[in-house]
């Protein structure tokens, strides 16, 4: 087991963007939530968003798969009765930036999310 895999010992709930990216009011539409493995670090770090604006993240999350910018994450396990709209879930946060870096052998990626 690689170091990248070993470091992801937490779980979070991820709401991916739906194939229809926005409703008629311009608000994002989300697919059903799924549980993914992660490492959630509460720390501030400066990053540049896709529009080139400098922002400061409130947390950095290392995830096990590619995620959508503007998708939503919630630290903790998926439970029955969780809202399908993450905007109604306390603690759910929007993904502001996503990057992935391959290991030296290009067999695995470190996927980093800034929220």
N, C-alpha and C positions, 0 to 999 in steps of 0.2 A: 504494500500500500504506500502510495507516494505521500510526501509532505503536504501537497496541495489537498489531497483527499482527507488526510488525517486532521487538518486544521478545521474542517467544517463539521463541528460536533453539535451545532445548534440547528434548530429548524425555524423556518419562517413561512408565512403564507404569502403567495404571489398571485396577483391578479394581472394576467396578460391583457394587452389591448385586444379588442375584438377585431375581426376582419373589417368591420365598418368602424373606422377610427373615431368618428364623432357623431353625436346626435344632431337633431335639427337646430339646437341652440349652441353648437360648437363644443359641447362637453364630451370628454372621452367616454367610450363605451368599453366595458370590460367583459372578458370571458369568465367562466366559473373559476373560483380560487383553487389553487393547488398548493400542497405542502412540499417544500424543497429544503435540502440541507444547506447550511450556511455557517458563516462566522460573522457575527455582528459586533462591530467595534464602535462604541460611542466616542467619537473624537472628531474634532474639526480639522478640515483640510481644504486648502484652496484648490479649485479645479476650474476648468474652462468648459462651459456648456456647448452644445452643438452650434449655437448662434455666435460663439466667440466671446461671450460675456464671462468675466471672472466672478465666480460664486464661492461660497464657503459651505461645505457639507456639514451636517450635524452628526452623520455617522457614515462609516464605510462598511459595506457588506460584501463578503466574498461568497459567491453563489456557485451552484453546481451546473448551471446551464446558462445559455444566452437569455437575456431578458430585454423587454421593450423599454425604451425611454418613454416616460409618462405612465408606465405601468405602476403598480402599487405593491408595497411590501409591508408586512406586519410581523414583528418578532413574536414567535410563539407557534404553537401547533394549530393545525386546522381542526376546528370543532364543528359538530353538527349545529345547524342554526345560524352559522356565520352569514352575514349579509353578502349578497352577490354584488352589491355596489360598495366598493371600499371606502367611498366618501362618507358612508354612514357608520364606519367602524372606527372607534376611538383608537388612536395609536398607529393607524395605517398612514404610510407616507409615500409620496410620489418619487419615482426614480428620476433623478435629474441628469445623470450621466452613467454610461456603461462602457467598460473597456475590457479587452482580454489580451493576455500575454502568453505566448507558448513557452513551455519549458525548453531546456536546451536540446532535447531530442525531438521536439515538436510532436509529442505523443499526448500531451495534456495541456490544458489552458488554465491560467489563473484569471478568473472572471471577477471583475471589481465593479461594484455599484456605488455611486455617490448619491446620498439622499439629503 
